Amino acid sequence: MLEIKNIWKTFNANTVNEKVALKGVSLTLNDGEFVTVIGGNGAGKSTLMNAVAGVYPVDRGSITINGADVTDLPEHKRAPYIGRVFQDPMMGTAASMQIEENLALAARRGQTRGLKAGITKMEREEYRELLKILDLGLEERMTSKVGLLSGGQRQALTLLMATLRKPKLLLLDEHTAALDPKTAAKVLDTTERIVQKDKLTTLMITHNMKDAIVHGDRLIMMYDGRVAIDVSGQEKKKLTVETLLEMFNKVSGSDEADDKLLLS
């Protein structure tokens, strides 16, 4: 579903601030695979996700989604393939619009807009059933303005909107980092349920090593612009934070993971 071949990305090339963020990264995600990505600050996680989304053009290499080469496509032309949830709960929704209106916008994504009536009775019932999945009581508040919701409620709604049309690829960019631990856990559980139910190919960045181990069926650790560790299956199920740090120390040749990962 996603094939990344030898992509490179340099910021501020040929200046004193030059930073090579991605160094020949290659990665393949099979259909329905849920991959968590972890790494310290500056490891290349966010640059990788932004390169896939089309925010940053790559210097060289290729990116293919569902068989289509999107390497040279701008961000808006990749949108039909991708659903994305950002770290900031304020992004991804329209605060001044109602919950049901936000869902209607997500449902009509990519469609030609006409002059017909806004939300039908059938659609409203469909949205009500979808909101029940979140277990937040939002199905009883469908006419409430999104700006009145808490950060956790808003992020859960954003997740629902990003997956409403079942994207080829779901990108989760530290989507629980701004939430308190209890709310973050609830949003992550909801994420897991939606991804499993719709069999969505998912790439999730997190700073939390425990979350990276517990969720998904494959774990990737990035270091210095490269994929340093790639584990899946039974090997991933046996992982602990301690064993993951040991693996990182071996491949990086240092013990800096303790600070770079645990403290970030």
N, C-alpha and C positions, 0 to 999 in steps of 0.2 A: 504493500500500500504506500509506503514511503521508502524511497531509495536515495540516499545521499552518497555521492561519489567524490572523494578527494577535494572537498571544498576548503578554500583558503579565504581569510578575510583579514585585512590590515586597515587599521584606522590611522589617520594622520601620517600617511606614507611619506617618507623622505623628509621628515621633520624631526626635531628633538623629542617630540611627543609620540613618535611612531610606536604602535602597539599591534603586534600580530596576535589577533584574538582567536583565530581558528587556523590550525596547521595540518591541512590534509585530512580532515575528518571524513570518514566513510561509515555509513550506518544504514542498516536495512530493518524496517519494521514490517512484519507480516500482517496480513489482514486480521483485525481483531486483537492485536497484541497491545498490552498495556505496559508501557515502559516508564519507569521513574528515572530521573536524571539528577544526580547530586554532584557537588563539588564546591570548593571554596570560592571566595570572591575573586573574580578575574580568571576563573578556570575556563570560561567560554560557554557556559550553559545558556545564558540569555542571548548571547550573540548567535548561537546555533539556532535557537527557537525563532529569533527575529529573521534569520536568513531563510528559514523554512517558510515563514509567514510572508516574506517579501518586503519586510521593513528595510533590511539592508541587502543590497545586491552583493553577490560574492565576487571575489577577484578572479577565481577560476574554480573549476569543478562543476558538478551538475546536481540538480534536485528534481526528482520525479515523484509525482503523487498519482496513484491509481493509473500508472502507465503513461501519464501526460507529463512531458518535460515542461516544468514551470520556471526553470532557471532564470529566464529573461523576462518573466511576466511581472508587472508591478503588483503591489499589494492588493489593490482592488480587484484585479483579474484572477487572483488566487482565492478570493473570498468564497466562490462557490464550492471549493474543495474543503475549506477549513472552518472549524468552529474554535473560538478562542476565549479563554477566561483569564483576565489580568489579575495582578496582585491587588490593585486598588479597587475596592468594592464600588467606588463611584463611577468606574468605567464600565461600559457594556450595557448600561440601561439609561433610559431617559427619565430623569428625576421628576419632571413636571407632568409626566403622563401616568395614567393608571396602570396597575399591574396587568390587566387584561389587554390594554392597548400596547404595552411593551411586548407581550406574547404575540399579539397580532402582527406587529412589525417583524418579529423574528420568523413567524410562520410565512410571511409574504416575501421574505428575503430572496432577491434575485428574480422576482416576478414583475411583470409589467403592471404599473399602477393605473387603475381606472377610476371611474366616478361612482362605482356601485357602493352600496351601504357598507359601513365600517365592519362591525363584528356581528356575525349571524348568531342565532340562538344555538345552532349546532356547534359552532366554533366555541362559544362560551362554555358549553357543557364539556367540550374536549379539554379546554384549558383548566376547568375545575378539576377534572380527573387527573390531569398532569400535575397540578399543584399539590394534590394529595400525596404524591410520591415524596415530596419534601418533608411532610409531617411537621409543618410549621403553622398550620391553620390559615395559610394564605388563601386557600380556596374560599374562605368566608370573607375575604377582604379584597376581592378582585377589582373593586372600583376605587380602592385607596391609591393615593399618589405614591409612587415608588420612593420619592424623596423622604417619606415618613418612615420607611423601613429601617431596621437596624442593619449594621454592616454585614452580619451573618445572613440575615434574611435576603438582603440585596445580592450577596454573592451566590446564594443558593438559586435565586431567580435567574441570575446571569448564566449560571451553569445550565439551567433548564432551557433558557433561550438559545444558548450556543449549541445544544444538542437536539433542538426541536426538529430540525430538518435532517437529522442524522448525517453529519458531515463525514467526508471520507477520512478526515484526520482531525482529532481534537487536541488542541494545544492548551495546556494548563500551566500558566506562568506564575508559579509560587502563589496560587490562588487562595491559599489559607494563611499566608504569612502575616496579613494585617488583622487577623481575627484572634480573639482570646482562645486558649487551649480547648475549652469545652465546645465552643462554636466551631472551631477548626476541625475537631474530631467529627462533629455532626456533618459538616460539609464534605469531608473526606469520605465518610460512610455513604453519603448520598451519591458522591462521585462514583464510587465503586459499584453501587447498585445500577446506576444509569449506564455506565460503561459495559457492565456485564449483560444487562438486559438487551441493549441495542448492539452489543458486540462491536463497539467502536474502537478503532485504532487510535491509541492515545499516547501522547508524550507529555509527561508531567515533571516539571522542575520543582524541586523542593530543597530547602536548606536543612530540613529535619531528617536526620539519618534513620530514626526509628520509623517515620512515615514512609521513607523510601524502601525500607525493608519489608514493612507490613503490607503495603499496597502494591498492586501490579503483579505481573508475572515475570518481569525482567528488570534488572537494575543496571544502570550505567553510571560510572563515576568519571567525571572529566577532570583533567589536570593540565595546566599550561597549554590550553588550546587543543588538547587531544583527548581521545577516549582512552582512559587508563585501565578501567575495569569494566567488564561486561559479563554479568552472571544471570542465569535464568534457571527454571526448573527446580529440581531438588536442591541444587547448590544454593539457590536464592532462599529457599525455604529454611535452610539450615543457618543462614547468616545471622550474626548478632552485630551490634555496634563495634564490639571489640575485635571480632574477626575481620570486619570490613576495614577497620583502621589498620590492622596488621597487613592485610592485602595491599592497601594503599601505600603503606610504608615500604613494602617490598618493591612495588613497581616504580615508586618515585625516588627511592634511594634515600629517603629522609623520614623524620618523624614529625614534620611540620603539620601533618594532617590534624593533630590534636588541637592546634590553635586555629588553623584555617577552616576546619569543618565544624568542630564542636562550638567554638566561640562565635562563628558567623551564624 
